[in-house]
Amino acid sequence: MLNRVAVLSDIHGVLPALEAVLAEPDVSTADHIVLTGDITAGPQPAQVLDLLTSLGDRVIWISGNADRELLEYRRGQRETIPDPIGPWAAAQLREDHLDLLSSLPRSLSLSVNGLGKVLFCHATPRDDEEVVLVDSRLDRWEEVFDGLGADIRTVVCGHTHMPFVRLAHGRLVINPGSIGMPYGRTGAHWALLGPGVDLRTTHFDLQAAATQLGQNSSYHEITEWADYFLHARATDADALTAFAPRDGRDHSP
């Protein structure tokens, strides 16, 4: 039974945002740091992986759809990646990075004080790119929970880059938001679990971060990328409008 777990999701290769969160006292003293996927697809993928692997067994890894896409691209299993930065990011990874990504599970469970058995995944327990949102209908949640053991009363997921906590069919659902590509408001968003749930935001110098990305990343559109994502130009309303059709609501009775 773990007392405190820090959950970091959707880092997307943004090193200064990750460094700011790792410097938080509650992260540095947590029993474990759980990464709920989409770790690499961004402007500093190799640097982010190297920093996280240096932390050793304190880090518990889960793959996200973007991590899988980079791996598949490099291994010749796909010809394109939906995210424009994806092919560039995939090319930055060393062979040991690819081996690491190939070893990551899609989900795992841990027992956390006050929350019981917690399932961690990227998008949903059954798929790494399904969409569920804070306002998804209850029958959608019933669909994505299908097959979960009755002992799992808490589910932690990422993928949509917007933090929320809600109850669905008696299970607590937690999305910590995104470290590197936040929608709705600036800062690096994460969660601290045990004995309750605390959604956190770590603020850092956005201009200094943009300068670092510009100097250290060779991505050809890094200036525009950094401005858009570090400053959260996409509002939560924008993101919900874009994601909403993908949670199946348009096909509901």
Secondary structure as UniProt FT lines:
FT   STRAND          5..8
FT   TURN            12..13
FT   HELIX           15..22
FT   HELIX           25..28
FT   STRAND          32..36
FT   HELIX           45..53
FT   TURN            54..55
FT   HELIX           56..58
FT   STRAND          59..62
FT   HELIX           65..74
FT   TURN            75..76
FT   TURN            84..85
FT   HELIX           86..91
FT   HELIX           95..103
FT   STRAND          107..112
FT   TURN            113..115
FT   STRAND          116..121
FT   TURN            125..126
FT   TURN            134..135
FT   HELIX           138..144
FT   TURN            145..147
FT   TURN            150..151
FT   STRAND          152..156
FT   STRAND          164..168
FT   TURN            169..170
FT   STRAND          171..175
FT   STRAND          188..193
FT   STRAND          197..202
FT   HELIX           206..216
FT   TURN            220..221
FT   HELIX           222..230
FT   TURN            231..232
FT   HELIX           236..243
FT   HELIX           244..247
FT   HELIX           249..251
//
